[in-house]
């Protein structure tokens, strides 16, 4: 999947994405919702969100090219150990994707092993949890935290008891917040920041969604 396709996927999911086209024809993402990025960090985060990592795919391909099939130790090396609980979790998430009729972003044991070997168990487990949240329609906790940070800085400039209550509500529900709700709350936040709605109206809208 190209970065342009990743951008389109994010936009179809309701994300606000800013990007520009490089001279070499590629694309660089500079903002996802309210989170800004420099360098290639936006592209990396976007791939994580949709469950795609082009760099990993390229690295796997390069390893196959470096060691011809049937020679060396690449194809003969021992697979990274995988505990039974992790296997069952991956298989459960796979069933959820199949039931929903979706293939994009579906985790595989093969990919998990590769990430486990190259990036460690913490990152491998994080991506699997993201896959589960994605198919459940839940917002990534990192994105909810970005919203909380923005509210924190807004409150530092403009104190509002209603918005403080919103902050506390989001903190309470951040692990169970639907992705569509997160996008909708961002829209309400933009309205409040531009003084199009009061803090009281902002709170009323958020309460109706949580």
Secondary structure, DSSP 8 states (H G I E B T S, - for coil): --HHHHHHHHHHTT--EEEEE-TTS-EEEEEETTEE--TTHHHHHHHHHHT--HHHHHHHHHHHHHS-TTSSSTTTS------HHHHHHHHHHHHHHHHHT--TT---HHHHHHHHHHH-HHHHHHHHHHHHHHHHTB--HHHHHHHHHHHHHHHHHS--HHHHHHHHHHHHHGGG-BHHHHHHHHHHHHHHHTTSS-HHHHHHHHHHH-
